[in-house]
């Protein structure tokens, strides 16, 4: 969705959408705007993931092959969080 955040003369904000050419939010603070848009993004991502699992999209069974490829490319295994040691 195309959105534009607009700062108004009164110091508050509005959010315009190009989808329906109307305001999604009006006269909100920066904090309210961030909180609301973040929540909408989270809800959208949750729905996207649910559909992905429901339709078995992009669910692969080649974990071991991916591990071998990773180790081949990087020459080492990452730590538990998926990070590699930094060269000093």
N, C-alpha and C positions, 0 to 999 in steps of 0.2 A: 504494500500500500504506500502511495506517495504521501508523505506528511511534511508539513512545514511548521516549525515552531516560530511563533511571532512574539516579540516583546512589545507590549503595549505601552502607551504613554503613561499609564498609571503605575508602571513598574511590574505589573502582573503579566501573565503569558496566556496565549491562545494556541491551539493546535488546529491547523487547517488540513483537511484531507482533499487530495485531488481526485479520489475515487468518486465521491458524491458531491464535491464542491461545497463543502459545509464545514463548520467547526466541530471537532470531536470534543474539545475542551475549551473553556473560555474563563477568563478571570481567575486563573489558578497561579499559585506560587511555583517557584522553580522546584521546590521539594515535592509539592503535590504532583506536578507534572512528571517528575522522575519516578515517583512511586507508582503512579497510575500506568505510565507507559511500560515500566519494568514489569508490573503485574500482568499487563496485557501480553507482553512478549513471553513471559513464563507460561501463561495459559495457552498461547499459540503453540509453543514448543512442546508442552505436555500433550496436546491434542495431536500434533504431528507425530510424536513418538508412539502414542497409542495406535494411530493408524498404521504406522510402520510395523509394529508388532502384530496387529490384527491381520494385516495383509502379507505378513512375512516378507516385507521389502527390505532388501539390503541386509538380511540376516544370513551370515555366511557360516560355514562349518570348517573353514580352513585356518583355524587358529594356529596350529602347529606349523603350517607352511609359512604363515606370516611371521612367526617367531624366527624361523630359520632365515627368512629373507632379511629381517631386521638385523640379526646377528651377522649375516654376511655383509650387509652394507656398513654397519657400524663397528664391526670387529669386537664388540663386547656386549654384554647384557646390561640393560639399564637397571637402576635400582627399583625398589618396590613401586615408586611413584612414576616410573617411566622416564627418569632423567639419567643422563650419562654424566660421568665425572667430567669436570671442566679441566682443560689443560692449564697448568700454571706456568 
